[in-house]
């Protein structure tokens, strides 16, 4: 049985089950016997409403014995088409409970990656994104009787690749014999947490371009113009391109007070579009991304109405000032650097491409196969995601000296 991750819905069907009052395995068997056509629909509804979870299963052996030989009809997607098939009720229930556990555990992990990227879906291994560039003659006046010049358009193409990952778990004969419901439920939770953390860590690593902009730049690069891996953050002027006249990195710009933010803003204010004109990047749309080690400093600067050490001078970065970026932080950034910080319009620069969004697949074994392999149920979670930079002019990196995150 295969399902894509979805939001839980409200409302439900009358199933006739009172989970927790009687033996759950007996109730489920009675439902399958009395209404085999509605079994999958009704149990799915219970699970989605949170009224049936792994904590309601008190005996795995009994659940297996009661449901493994009970066949119920289900509708499944096979090769892109809906098919009516027969399935054992045991893997059907285990699959629904496991998928719900995956989703709950995945959603419970606190993340910031989604605030830093624009999400997109593309099933290609290598995706090409074209940024349209205006090509102008820079004529600021057209004389009477003269033709109006035509505006052309060029393209800058960047590549975003993919990264496949996933994990699986099983209910074995030993799990049944030991009735290790708690142990299996813990594995389900861990699987959801692991998936969420892998996605978060990969996203933050790419946004910081830890490998591509390190002391020895190497794969994976977050910025790939024309398919060529290129260092995204660099203090050299006109790098990674001429539209960044002051570069994209500030060395020796430790976050201490508002003057350090002024320095980063000045670099952003110097960024240019394809016509060689400065880009207006409103600070209200920007994010101040800091590791946990700097979040106290960042919040102090952002929440101070007056400039520290200056009498009666309003802090331009404070709550009453004109520049109010959102402070975003995660302790996972400290794994790369406790001093590097970033300012910019992240969503405008970074794309998170999903070749395969979180996919949950469950598989039940028939009795004969169980006797041979002692695997009664398997579940797998898989995803394929990569983050890439569409441009280089919207985010600036600041270092305390010149040591890159690693």
BALOBA-1460 file (C-alpha; in Angstrom, 3 decimals):
// residues 406
<rec num="1" residu="x" x="0.000" y="0.000" z="0.000"/>
<rec num="2" residu="x" x="1.430" y="3.355" z="-1.018"/>
<rec num="3" residu="x" x="0.367" y="6.778" z="0.221"/>
<rec num="4" residu="x" x="1.707" y="10.312" z="-0.119"/>
<rec num="5" residu="x" x="2.001" y="12.466" z="3.000"/>
<rec num="6" residu="x" x="-1.246" y="14.427" z="3.502"/>
<rec num="7" residu="x" x="-2.762" y="16.688" z="6.117"/>
<rec num="8" residu="x" x="-5.075" y="15.027" z="8.617"/>
<rec num="9" residu="x" x="-8.743" y="15.687" z="7.902"/>
<rec num="10" residu="x" x="-11.605" y="16.176" z="10.333"/>
<rec num="11" residu="x" x="-14.956" y="14.428" z="10.459"/>
<rec num="12" residu="x" x="-15.486" y="10.724" z="10.088"/>
<rec num="13" residu="x" x="-17.571" y="7.641" z="9.445"/>
<rec num="14" residu="x" x="-19.621" y="5.583" z="11.849"/>
<rec num="15" residu="x" x="-17.457" y="2.492" z="12.288"/>
<rec num="16" residu="x" x="-19.181" y="0.817" z="15.200"/>
<rec num="17" residu="x" x="-15.804" y="0.499" z="16.946"/>
<rec num="18" residu="x" x="-15.136" y="1.803" z="20.441"/>
<rec num="19" residu="x" x="-11.373" y="1.670" z="20.601"/>
<rec num="20" residu="x" x="-10.025" y="0.999" z="24.061"/>
<rec num="21" residu="x" x="-13.263" y="-0.427" z="25.507"/>
<rec num="22" residu="x" x="-12.960" y="-3.952" z="24.072"/>
<rec num="23" residu="x" x="-10.133" y="-5.996" z="22.585"/>
<rec num="24" residu="x" x="-9.029" y="-3.934" z="19.565"/>
<rec num="25" residu="x" x="-7.979" y="-6.976" z="17.554"/>
<rec num="26" residu="x" x="-11.393" y="-8.608" z="18.051"/>
<rec num="27" residu="x" x="-13.191" y="-5.386" z="17.127"/>
<rec num="28" residu="x" x="-11.166" y="-5.053" z="13.938"/>
<rec num="29" residu="x" x="-11.789" y="-8.674" z="12.972"/>
<rec num="30" residu="x" x="-15.526" y="-8.263" z="13.534"/>
<rec num="31" residu="x" x="-15.562" y="-5.125" z="11.398"/>
<rec num="32" residu="x" x="-13.676" y="-6.891" z="8.584"/>
<rec num="33" residu="x" x="-16.122" y="-9.817" z="8.731"/>
<rec num="34" residu="x" x="-19.267" y="-7.688" z="8.860"/>
<rec num="35" residu="x" x="-18.238" y="-5.027" z="6.348"/>
<rec num="36" residu="x" x="-15.224" y="-6.111" z="4.265"/>
<rec num="37" residu="x" x="-15.991" y="-3.489" z="1.579"/>
<rec num="38" residu="x" x="-15.918" y="-0.659" z="4.113"/>
<rec num="39" residu="x" x="-13.073" y="-1.973" z="6.289"/>
<rec num="40" residu="x" x="-10.265" y="0.006" z="4.657"/>
<rec num="41" residu="x" x="-12.297" y="3.214" z="4.493"/>
<rec num="42" residu="x" x="-13.559" y="3.040" z="8.069"/>
<rec num="43" residu="x" x="-10.253" y="2.113" z="9.691"/>
<rec num="44" residu="x" x="-8.459" y="4.815" z="7.697"/>
<rec num="45" residu="x" x="-10.949" y="7.337" z="9.016"/>
<rec num="46" residu="x" x="-10.333" y="6.206" z="12.598"/>
<rec num="47" residu="x" x="-6.587" y="6.480" z="12.148"/>
<rec num="48" residu="x" x="-6.757" y="9.916" z="10.515"/>
<rec num="49" residu="x" x="-8.894" y="11.222" z="13.372"/>
<rec num="50" residu="x" x="-6.368" y="9.915" z="15.891"/>
<rec num="51" residu="x" x="-8.864" y="7.478" z="17.427"/>
<rec num="52" residu="x" x="-6.774" y="4.438" z="16.535"/>
<rec num="53" residu="x" x="-3.002" y="4.524" z="17.086"/>
<rec num="54" residu="x" x="-0.251" y="2.059" z="17.862"/>
<rec num="55" residu="x" x="-0.835" y="2.748" z="21.568"/>
<rec num="56" residu="x" x="-4.282" y="1.128" z="21.207"/>
<rec num="57" residu="x" x="-2.708" y="-2.143" z="20.060"/>
<rec num="58" residu="x" x="-1.977" y="-4.157" z="23.205"/>
<rec num="59" residu="x" x="-1.086" y="-7.486" z="21.607"/>
<rec num="60" residu="x" x="0.731" y="-7.789" z="18.295"/>
<rec num="61" residu="x" x="0.453" y="-11.602" z="18.241"/>
<rec num="62" residu="x" x="-3.314" y="-11.415" z="18.702"/>
<rec num="63" residu="x" x="-3.648" y="-8.687" z="16.052"/>
<rec num="64" residu="x" x="-1.664" y="-10.889" z="13.670"/>
<rec num="65" residu="x" x="-3.641" y="-14.048" z="14.475"/>
<rec num="66" residu="x" x="-7.004" y="-12.316" z="14.163"/>
<rec num="67" residu="x" x="-6.342" y="-10.407" z="10.924"/>
<rec num="68" residu="x" x="-3.635" y="-12.142" z="8.876"/>
<rec num="69" residu="x" x="-6.063" y="-14.572" z="7.193"/>
<rec num="70" residu="x" x="-8.870" y="-12.034" z="6.784"/>
<rec num="71" residu="x" x="-9.007" y="-10.719" z="3.221"/>
<rec num="72" residu="x" x="-10.534" y="-7.314" z="2.482"/>
<rec num="73" residu="x" x="-10.827" y="-5.392" z="-0.810"/>
<rec num="74" residu="x" x="-8.710" y="-2.253" z="-1.216"/>
<rec num="75" residu="x" x="-8.120" y="0.232" z="-4.005"/>
<rec num="76" residu="x" x="-4.469" y="0.851" z="-4.818"/>
<rec num="77" residu="x" x="-2.542" y="2.828" z="-7.403"/>
<rec num="78" residu="x" x="-0.554" y="0.520" z="-9.639"/>
<rec num="79" residu="x" x="1.518" y="2.003" z="-12.490"/>
<rec num="80" residu="x" x="-0.531" y="5.190" z="-12.314"/>
<rec num="81" residu="x" x="-3.916" y="3.431" z="-12.425"/>
<rec num="82" residu="x" x="-6.422" y="2.591" z="-9.689"/>
<rec num="83" residu="x" x="-6.863" y="-1.156" z="-9.156"/>
<rec num="84" residu="x" x="-9.212" y="-3.131" z="-6.895"/>
<rec num="85" residu="x" x="-7.163" y="-5.741" z="-5.032"/>
<rec num="86" residu="x" x="-7.512" y="-8.052" z="-2.064"/>
<rec num="87" residu="x" x="-5.241" y="-7.599" z="0.935"/>
<rec num="88" residu="x" x="-4.803" y="-9.189" z="4.297"/>
<rec num="89" residu="x" x="-6.350" y="-6.968" z="6.963"/>
<rec num="90" residu="x" x="-3.179" y="-7.235" z="9.095"/>
<rec num="91" residu="x" x="-0.780" y="-5.258" z="6.855"/>
<rec num="92" residu="x" x="-3.604" y="-2.881" z="5.980"/>
<rec num="93" residu="x" x="-4.039" y="-1.880" z="9.624"/>
<rec num="94" residu="x" x="-0.292" y="-1.871" z="10.322"/>
<rec num="95" residu="x" x="0.292" y="0.274" z="7.250"/>
<rec num="96" residu="x" x="-2.279" y="2.868" z="8.228"/>
<rec num="97" residu="x" x="-1.005" y="3.082" z="11.805"/>
<rec num="98" residu="x" x="2.619" y="3.294" z="10.670"/>
<rec num="99" residu="x" x="2.022" y="6.002" z="8.064"/>
<rec num="100" residu="x" x="0.088" y="8.089" z="10.592"/>
<rec num="101" residu="x" x="2.963" y="7.663" z="13.060"/>
<rec num="102" residu="x" x="5.516" y="8.686" z="10.416"/>
<rec num="103" residu="x" x="3.606" y="11.842" z="9.562"/>
<rec num="104" residu="x" x="3.016" y="12.821" z="13.183"/>
<rec num="105" residu="x" x="6.692" y="12.357" z="14.087"/>
<rec num="106" residu="x" x="7.872" y="14.151" z="10.925"/>
<rec num="107" residu="x" x="5.624" y="17.158" z="11.547"/>
<rec num="108" residu="x" x="6.656" y="17.367" z="15.215"/>
<rec num="109" residu="x" x="10.320" y="18.104" z="14.415"/>
<rec num="110" residu="x" x="10.972" y="21.886" z="14.633"/>
<rec num="111" residu="x" x="12.562" y="23.180" z="11.425"/>
<rec num="112" residu="x" x="13.444" y="26.499" z="9.762"/>
<rec num="113" residu="x" x="14.427" y="25.242" z="6.302"/>
<rec num="114" residu="x" x="10.989" y="25.958" z="4.817"/>
<rec num="115" residu="x" x="11.440" y="29.657" z="5.681"/>
<rec num="116" residu="x" x="14.631" y="29.858" z="3.616"/>
<rec num="117" residu="x" x="13.565" y="28.265" z="0.332"/>
<rec num="118" residu="x" x="10.888" y="28.338" z="-2.324"/>
<rec num="119" residu="x" x="9.431" y="24.850" z="-2.738"/>
<rec num="120" residu="x" x="9.043" y="23.261" z="-6.159"/>
<rec num="121" residu="x" x="8.353" y="19.820" z="-7.634"/>
<rec num="122" residu="x" x="10.248" y="18.353" z="-10.603"/>
<rec num="123" residu="x" x="10.719" y="14.669" z="-11.363"/>
<rec num="124" residu="x" x="13.931" y="15.157" z="-13.351"/>
<rec num="125" residu="x" x="17.278" y="14.122" z="-11.896"/>
<rec num="126" residu="x" x="18.870" y="17.338" z="-13.195"/>
<rec num="127" residu="x" x="16.571" y="20.371" z="-13.472"/>
<rec num="128" residu="x" x="17.462" y="23.531" z="-15.348"/>
<rec num="129" residu="x" x="16.026" y="26.872" z="-14.256"/>
<rec num="130" residu="x" x="16.319" y="29.931" z="-16.461"/>
<rec num="131" residu="x" x="16.320" y="33.431" z="-15.009"/>
<rec num="132" residu="x" x="15.178" y="35.936" z="-17.638"/>
<rec num="133" residu="x" x="17.502" y="38.916" z="-17.897"/>
<rec num="134" residu="x" x="16.565" y="42.214" z="-19.484"/>
<rec num="135" residu="x" x="18.924" y="43.529" z="-22.140"/>
<rec num="136" residu="x" x="18.520" y="47.269" z="-22.642"/>
<rec num="137" residu="x" x="20.254" y="49.937" z="-24.715"/>
<rec num="138" residu="x" x="20.240" y="52.337" z="-21.732"/>
<rec num="139" residu="x" x="18.583" y="55.009" z="-23.881"/>
<rec num="140" residu="x" x="16.910" y="57.432" z="-21.472"/>
<rec num="141" residu="x" x="15.180" y="59.568" z="-24.128"/>
<rec num="142" residu="x" x="13.601" y="58.802" z="-27.490"/>
<rec num="143" residu="x" x="13.523" y="61.802" z="-29.829"/>
<rec num="144" residu="x" x="10.384" y="62.653" z="-31.754"/>
<rec num="145" residu="x" x="10.143" y="60.664" z="-34.971"/>
<rec num="146" residu="x" x="12.697" y="58.104" z="-33.872"/>
<rec num="147" residu="x" x="11.955" y="54.423" z="-33.388"/>
<rec num="148" residu="x" x="11.532" y="53.159" z="-29.870"/>
<rec num="149" residu="x" x="14.343" y="50.673" z="-29.096"/>
<rec num="150" residu="x" x="13.277" y="47.096" z="-28.513"/>
<rec num="151" residu="x" x="14.041" y="45.443" z="-25.201"/>
<rec num="152" residu="x" x="15.728" y="42.072" z="-25.540"/>
<rec num="153" residu="x" x="15.887" y="39.217" z="-23.090"/>
<rec num="154" residu="x" x="18.691" y="36.859" z="-22.267"/>
<rec num="155" residu="x" x="18.875" y="33.924" z="-19.925"/>
<rec num="156" residu="x" x="21.101" y="32.744" z="-17.118"/>
<rec num="157" residu="x" x="20.569" y="29.028" z="-16.565"/>
<rec num="158" residu="x" x="21.344" y="27.180" z="-13.351"/>
<rec num="159" residu="x" x="21.138" y="23.497" z="-12.552"/>
<rec num="160" residu="x" x="19.647" y="21.835" z="-9.497"/>
<rec num="161" residu="x" x="20.374" y="18.150" z="-9.068"/>
<rec num="162" residu="x" x="18.828" y="15.560" z="-6.747"/>
<rec num="163" residu="x" x="19.655" y="13.465" z="-3.682"/>
<rec num="164" residu="x" x="17.790" y="10.231" z="-2.956"/>
<rec num="165" residu="x" x="17.358" y="8.943" z="0.593"/>
<rec num="166" residu="x" x="15.101" y="6.719" z="2.679"/>
<rec num="167" residu="x" x="14.757" y="4.112" z="5.445"/>
<rec num="168" residu="x" x="12.632" y="1.050" z="6.244"/>
<rec num="169" residu="x" x="11.475" y="-0.947" z="9.271"/>
<rec num="170" residu="x" x="9.896" y="-4.396" z="9.729"/>
<rec num="171" residu="x" x="7.671" y="-6.384" z="12.061"/>
<rec num="172" residu="x" x="9.470" y="-9.707" z="12.331"/>
<rec num="173" residu="x" x="8.515" y="-12.970" z="13.936"/>
<rec num="174" residu="x" x="10.561" y="-11.976" z="16.965"/>
<rec num="175" residu="x" x="8.653" y="-8.688" z="17.270"/>
<rec num="176" residu="x" x="5.394" y="-10.657" z="17.274"/>
<rec num="177" residu="x" x="6.601" y="-13.248" z="19.784"/>
<rec num="178" residu="x" x="7.897" y="-10.617" z="22.170"/>
<rec num="179" residu="x" x="4.811" y="-8.438" z="21.628"/>
<rec num="180" residu="x" x="7.118" y="-5.448" z="21.245"/>
<rec num="181" residu="x" x="4.482" y="-2.891" z="20.295"/>
<rec num="182" residu="x" x="6.262" y="-0.106" z="22.164"/>
<rec num="183" residu="x" x="9.566" y="-0.892" z="20.464"/>
<rec num="184" residu="x" x="8.020" y="-0.873" z="16.998"/>
<rec num="185" residu="x" x="6.090" y="2.343" z="17.693"/>
<rec num="186" residu="x" x="9.360" y="3.936" z="18.820"/>
<rec num="187" residu="x" x="10.992" y="2.888" z="15.540"/>
<rec num="188" residu="x" x="8.113" y="4.487" z="13.630"/>
<rec num="189" residu="x" x="8.626" y="7.757" z="15.523"/>
<rec num="190" residu="x" x="12.371" y="7.622" z="15.013"/>
<rec num="191" residu="x" x="11.906" y="7.054" z="11.297"/>
<rec num="192" residu="x" x="9.768" y="10.184" z="10.957"/>
<rec num="193" residu="x" x="12.209" y="12.218" z="13.033"/>
<rec num="194" residu="x" x="15.213" y="10.948" z="11.066"/>
<rec num="195" residu="x" x="13.598" y="11.914" z="7.759"/>
<rec num="196" residu="x" x="12.712" y="15.419" z="8.985"/>
<rec num="197" residu="x" x="16.188" y="15.995" z="10.381"/>
<rec num="198" residu="x" x="17.931" y="14.799" z="7.223"/>
<rec num="199" residu="x" x="15.846" y="17.206" z="5.129"/>
<rec num="200" residu="x" x="16.524" y="20.072" z="7.551"/>
<rec num="201" residu="x" x="20.268" y="19.427" z="7.770"/>
<rec num="202" residu="x" x="20.632" y="19.133" z="3.998"/>
<rec num="203" residu="x" x="18.652" y="22.341" z="3.464"/>
<rec num="204" residu="x" x="20.722" y="24.361" z="5.944"/>
<rec num="205" residu="x" x="23.977" y="22.941" z="4.611"/>
<rec num="206" residu="x" x="23.081" y="24.047" z="1.085"/>
<rec num="207" residu="x" x="21.810" y="27.492" z="2.079"/>
<rec num="208" residu="x" x="25.133" y="28.047" z="3.884"/>
<rec num="209" residu="x" x="26.961" y="26.405" z="0.933"/>
<rec num="210" residu="x" x="29.141" y="24.632" z="3.467"/>
<rec num="211" residu="x" x="30.979" y="22.514" z="0.877"/>
<rec num="212" residu="x" x="30.937" y="24.817" z="-2.150"/>
<rec num="213" residu="x" x="32.071" y="27.919" z="-0.248"/>
<rec num="214" residu="x" x="34.413" y="26.180" z="2.186"/>
<rec num="215" residu="x" x="38.161" y="26.719" z="2.495"/>
<rec num="216" residu="x" x="38.627" y="24.125" z="-0.266"/>
<rec num="217" residu="x" x="35.469" y="24.458" z="-2.401"/>
<rec num="218" residu="x" x="34.093" y="21.084" z="-3.458"/>
<rec num="219" residu="x" x="30.879" y="19.241" z="-4.272"/>
<rec num="220" residu="x" x="28.071" y="19.570" z="-3.524"/>
<rec num="221" residu="x" x="27.753" y="23.172" z="-4.736"/>
<rec num="222" residu="x" x="24.465" y="24.978" z="-4.154"/>
<rec num="223" residu="x" x="25.100" y="27.326" z="-7.106"/>
<rec num="224" residu="x" x="25.574" y="25.747" z="-10.524"/>
<rec num="225" residu="x" x="25.386" y="28.346" z="-13.343"/>
<rec num="226" residu="x" x="25.321" y="26.544" z="-16.703"/>
<rec num="227" residu="x" x="25.842" y="23.331" z="-14.724"/>
<rec num="228" residu="x" x="29.243" y="24.356" z="-13.362"/>
<rec num="229" residu="x" x="29.702" y="24.158" z="-9.574"/>
<rec num="230" residu="x" x="30.576" y="27.677" z="-8.369"/>
<rec num="231" residu="x" x="31.426" y="29.112" z="-4.971"/>
<rec num="232" residu="x" x="28.424" y="31.124" z="-3.792"/>
<rec num="233" residu="x" x="29.959" y="33.123" z="-0.936"/>
<rec num="234" residu="x" x="33.200" y="34.984" z="-1.631"/>
<rec num="235" residu="x" x="34.644" y="38.294" z="-0.412"/>
<rec num="236" residu="x" x="36.173" y="39.117" z="-3.798"/>
<rec num="237" residu="x" x="34.494" y="41.910" z="-5.748"/>
<rec num="238" residu="x" x="32.590" y="40.910" z="-8.902"/>
<rec num="239" residu="x" x="32.345" y="37.313" z="-7.662"/>
<rec num="240" residu="x" x="30.605" y="35.008" z="-8.357"/>
<rec num="241" residu="x" x="29.596" y="37.517" z="-11.048"/>
<rec num="242" residu="x" x="29.783" y="41.180" z="-11.934"/>
<rec num="243" residu="x" x="26.347" y="41.838" z="-10.440"/>
<rec num="244" residu="x" x="27.947" y="41.485" z="-6.993"/>
<rec num="245" residu="x" x="30.462" y="44.363" z="-7.082"/>
<rec num="246" residu="x" x="31.313" y="43.949" z="-3.387"/>
<rec num="247" residu="x" x="31.192" y="40.149" z="-3.442"/>
<rec num="248" residu="x" x="28.814" y="38.030" z="-1.393"/>
<rec num="249" residu="x" x="30.821" y="37.602" z="1.809"/>
<rec num="250" residu="x" x="32.103" y="39.946" z="4.514"/>
<rec num="251" residu="x" x="35.197" y="38.872" z="6.413"/>
<rec num="252" residu="x" x="35.789" y="40.168" z="9.947"/>
<rec num="253" residu="x" x="32.179" y="41.227" z="10.386"/>
<rec num="254" residu="x" x="31.348" y="39.611" z="13.715"/>
<rec num="255" residu="x" x="27.759" y="40.182" z="14.822"/>
<rec num="256" residu="x" x="28.192" y="42.465" z="17.825"/>
<rec num="257" residu="x" x="25.972" y="45.492" z="17.237"/>
<rec num="258" residu="x" x="23.924" y="47.314" z="14.600"/>
<rec num="259" residu="x" x="27.022" y="48.506" z="12.712"/>
<rec num="260" residu="x" x="27.694" y="44.921" z="11.609"/>
<rec num="261" residu="x" x="24.187" y="44.748" z="10.168"/>
<rec num="262" residu="x" x="24.869" y="48.084" z="8.450"/>
<rec num="263" residu="x" x="27.916" y="46.524" z="6.791"/>
<rec num="264" residu="x" x="25.933" y="43.578" z="5.447"/>
<rec num="265" residu="x" x="23.107" y="45.822" z="4.266"/>
<rec num="266" residu="x" x="25.594" y="47.983" z="2.357"/>
<rec num="267" residu="x" x="26.791" y="44.911" z="0.440"/>
<rec num="268" residu="x" x="23.195" y="43.992" z="-0.424"/>
<rec num="269" residu="x" x="22.503" y="47.590" z="-1.479"/>
<rec num="270" residu="x" x="25.393" y="47.368" z="-3.976"/>
<rec num="271" residu="x" x="23.948" y="44.317" z="-5.765"/>
<rec num="272" residu="x" x="22.909" y="44.924" z="-9.381"/>
<rec num="273" residu="x" x="20.398" y="43.588" z="-11.862"/>
<rec num="274" residu="x" x="21.278" y="42.556" z="-15.407"/>
<rec num="275" residu="x" x="21.092" y="46.191" z="-16.584"/>
<rec num="276" residu="x" x="23.781" y="47.214" z="-14.132"/>
<rec num="277" residu="x" x="21.274" y="49.006" z="-11.887"/>
<rec num="278" residu="x" x="21.091" y="48.538" z="-8.136"/>
<rec num="279" residu="x" x="18.452" y="46.175" z="-6.746"/>
<rec num="280" residu="x" x="16.100" y="47.340" z="-4.019"/>
<rec num="281" residu="x" x="15.918" y="44.519" z="-1.465"/>
<rec num="282" residu="x" x="13.551" y="45.644" z="1.328"/>
<rec num="283" residu="x" x="14.802" y="44.658" z="4.764"/>
<rec num="284" residu="x" x="11.220" y="43.850" z="5.780"/>
<rec num="285" residu="x" x="11.377" y="40.909" z="3.331"/>
<rec num="286" residu="x" x="14.771" y="39.753" z="4.567"/>
<rec num="287" residu="x" x="15.826" y="37.191" z="7.130"/>
<rec num="288" residu="x" x="18.677" y="37.543" z="9.595"/>
<rec num="289" residu="x" x="19.868" y="33.936" z="9.844"/>
<rec num="290" residu="x" x="22.066" y="33.209" z="12.860"/>
<rec num="291" residu="x" x="23.346" y="30.160" z="14.754"/>
<rec num="292" residu="x" x="22.056" y="29.573" z="18.272"/>
<rec num="293" residu="x" x="25.272" y="31.080" z="19.658"/>
<rec num="294" residu="x" x="24.323" y="34.463" z="18.140"/>
<rec num="295" residu="x" x="20.551" y="34.461" z="18.548"/>
<rec num="296" residu="x" x="20.740" y="36.415" z="21.837"/>
<rec num="297" residu="x" x="22.844" y="39.124" z="20.200"/>
<rec num="298" residu="x" x="20.588" y="39.265" z="17.143"/>
<rec num="299" residu="x" x="17.429" y="39.605" z="19.243"/>
<rec num="300" residu="x" x="19.042" y="42.242" z="21.451"/>
<rec num="301" residu="x" x="19.886" y="44.365" z="18.396"/>
<rec num="302" residu="x" x="16.465" y="43.867" z="16.816"/>
<rec num="303" residu="x" x="14.535" y="44.588" z="20.025"/>
<rec num="304" residu="x" x="16.517" y="47.622" z="21.213"/>
<rec num="305" residu="x" x="14.647" y="50.846" z="20.431"/>
<rec num="306" residu="x" x="17.697" y="53.011" z="21.102"/>
<rec num="307" residu="x" x="21.232" y="52.600" z="19.847"/>
<rec num="308" residu="x" x="23.342" y="51.148" z="22.683"/>
<rec num="309" residu="x" x="25.878" y="53.667" z="23.979"/>
<rec num="310" residu="x" x="24.308" y="56.627" z="22.141"/>
<rec num="311" residu="x" x="21.947" y="58.947" z="24.016"/>
<rec num="312" residu="x" x="18.454" y="59.390" z="22.490"/>
<rec num="313" residu="x" x="19.397" y="57.871" z="19.108"/>
<rec num="314" residu="x" x="16.849" y="55.470" z="17.649"/>
<rec num="315" residu="x" x="18.204" y="52.123" z="16.514"/>
<rec num="316" residu="x" x="17.504" y="51.817" z="12.774"/>
<rec num="317" residu="x" x="17.305" y="48.011" z="13.226"/>
<rec num="318" residu="x" x="15.032" y="48.204" z="16.271"/>
<rec num="319" residu="x" x="11.248" y="47.821" z="16.552"/>
<rec num="320" residu="x" x="10.693" y="51.473" z="15.548"/>
<rec num="321" residu="x" x="13.398" y="51.586" z="12.888"/>
<rec num="322" residu="x" x="13.026" y="51.222" z="9.089"/>
<rec num="323" residu="x" x="15.058" y="48.005" z="8.818"/>
<rec num="324" residu="x" x="13.327" y="45.036" z="10.423"/>
<rec num="325" residu="x" x="14.476" y="41.670" z="9.103"/>
<rec num="326" residu="x" x="13.063" y="38.544" z="10.750"/>
<rec num="327" residu="x" x="15.479" y="36.748" z="13.076"/>
<rec num="328" residu="x" x="15.623" y="33.028" z="12.275"/>
<rec num="329" residu="x" x="17.890" y="30.596" z="14.108"/>
<rec num="330" residu="x" x="18.619" y="26.907" z="14.627"/>
<rec num="331" residu="x" x="21.223" y="25.119" z="16.752"/>
<rec num="332" residu="x" x="21.912" y="22.960" z="13.690"/>
<rec num="333" residu="x" x="23.700" y="25.973" z="12.182"/>
<rec num="334" residu="x" x="26.183" y="25.795" z="15.068"/>
<rec num="335" residu="x" x="27.400" y="22.468" z="13.654"/>
<rec num="336" residu="x" x="28.777" y="24.452" z="10.694"/>
<rec num="337" residu="x" x="29.881" y="27.594" z="12.534"/>
<rec num="338" residu="x" x="28.965" y="29.395" z="15.759"/>
<rec num="339" residu="x" x="29.948" y="32.798" z="14.346"/>
<rec num="340" residu="x" x="28.878" y="32.892" z="10.665"/>
<rec num="341" residu="x" x="25.594" y="34.701" z="9.984"/>
<rec num="342" residu="x" x="23.547" y="35.690" z="6.941"/>
<rec num="343" residu="x" x="21.287" y="38.527" z="5.807"/>
<rec num="344" residu="x" x="19.066" y="38.534" z="2.751"/>
<rec num="345" residu="x" x="15.954" y="37.511" z="0.864"/>
<rec num="346" residu="x" x="16.474" y="33.752" z="1.012"/>
<rec num="347" residu="x" x="13.286" y="32.613" z="-0.717"/>
<rec num="348" residu="x" x="14.175" y="34.747" z="-3.721"/>
<rec num="349" residu="x" x="17.574" y="33.070" z="-4.014"/>
<rec num="350" residu="x" x="17.076" y="29.411" z="-3.028"/>
<rec num="351" residu="x" x="14.829" y="26.661" z="-4.408"/>
<rec num="352" residu="x" x="14.152" y="23.345" z="-2.693"/>
<rec num="353" residu="x" x="13.375" y="20.904" z="-5.471"/>
<rec num="354" residu="x" x="11.492" y="17.719" z="-4.658"/>
<rec num="355" residu="x" x="11.982" y="14.966" z="-7.199"/>
<rec num="356" residu="x" x="10.088" y="12.713" z="-4.802"/>
<rec num="357" residu="x" x="8.205" y="14.139" z="-1.861"/>
<rec num="358" residu="x" x="7.885" y="12.101" z="1.313"/>
<rec num="359" residu="x" x="6.597" y="8.733" z="0.124"/>
<rec num="360" residu="x" x="5.369" y="6.040" z="2.471"/>
<rec num="361" residu="x" x="5.072" y="2.458" z="1.277"/>
<rec num="362" residu="x" x="3.918" y="-0.521" z="3.337"/>
<rec num="363" residu="x" x="4.041" y="-4.201" z="2.423"/>
<rec num="364" residu="x" x="2.469" y="-7.222" z="4.070"/>
<rec num="365" residu="x" x="3.620" y="-10.805" z="3.615"/>
<rec num="366" residu="x" x="1.259" y="-13.727" z="3.052"/>
<rec num="367" residu="x" x="1.375" y="-16.638" z="5.472"/>
<rec num="368" residu="x" x="3.651" y="-18.797" z="3.317"/>
<rec num="369" residu="x" x="6.210" y="-16.038" z="2.903"/>
<rec num="370" residu="x" x="6.032" y="-15.262" z="6.603"/>
<rec num="371" residu="x" x="6.855" y="-18.879" z="7.376"/>
<rec num="372" residu="x" x="9.894" y="-18.660" z="5.070"/>
<rec num="373" residu="x" x="11.268" y="-15.245" z="6.028"/>
<rec num="374" residu="x" x="9.592" y="-14.438" z="9.379"/>
<rec num="375" residu="x" x="8.815" y="-10.911" z="8.185"/>
<rec num="376" residu="x" x="5.148" y="-10.105" z="8.739"/>
<rec num="377" residu="x" x="5.155" y="-6.448" z="7.737"/>
<rec num="378" residu="x" x="7.526" y="-3.866" z="6.250"/>
<rec num="379" residu="x" x="7.326" y="-0.095" z="5.894"/>
<rec num="380" residu="x" x="9.534" y="2.267" z="3.954"/>
<rec num="381" residu="x" x="9.861" y="6.045" z="3.806"/>
<rec num="382" residu="x" x="11.697" y="7.629" z="0.871"/>
<rec num="383" residu="x" x="12.372" y="11.097" z="-0.492"/>
<rec num="384" residu="x" x="14.473" y="12.754" z="-3.190"/>
<rec num="385" residu="x" x="15.302" y="16.415" z="-2.628"/>
<rec num="386" residu="x" x="17.993" y="18.974" z="-3.399"/>
<rec num="387" residu="x" x="18.453" y="22.699" z="-2.795"/>
<rec num="388" residu="x" x="19.922" y="25.068" z="-5.371"/>
<rec num="389" residu="x" x="20.591" y="28.787" z="-5.759"/>
<rec num="390" residu="x" x="18.930" y="30.596" z="-8.654"/>
<rec num="391" residu="x" x="21.069" y="33.703" z="-8.183"/>
<rec num="392" residu="x" x="23.812" y="35.173" z="-6.007"/>
<rec num="393" residu="x" x="22.694" y="38.744" z="-5.314"/>
<rec num="394" residu="x" x="20.083" y="38.314" z="-2.549"/>
<rec num="395" residu="x" x="22.000" y="36.888" z="0.438"/>
<rec num="396" residu="x" x="25.230" y="38.007" z="2.116"/>
<rec num="397" residu="x" x="27.376" y="35.884" z="4.422"/>
<rec num="398" residu="x" x="29.346" y="37.431" z="7.306"/>
<rec num="399" residu="x" x="32.276" y="35.761" z="9.104"/>
<rec num="400" residu="x" x="33.960" y="36.698" z="12.362"/>
<rec num="401" residu="x" x="37.383" y="36.548" z="10.682"/>
<rec num="402" residu="x" x="37.853" y="34.677" z="7.427"/>
<rec num="403" residu="x" x="37.143" y="31.116" z="8.582"/>
<rec num="404" residu="x" x="34.388" y="29.506" z="6.538"/>
<rec num="405" residu="x" x="31.708" y="27.220" z="7.990"/>
<rec num="406" residu="x" x="32.584" y="23.551" z="7.652"/>
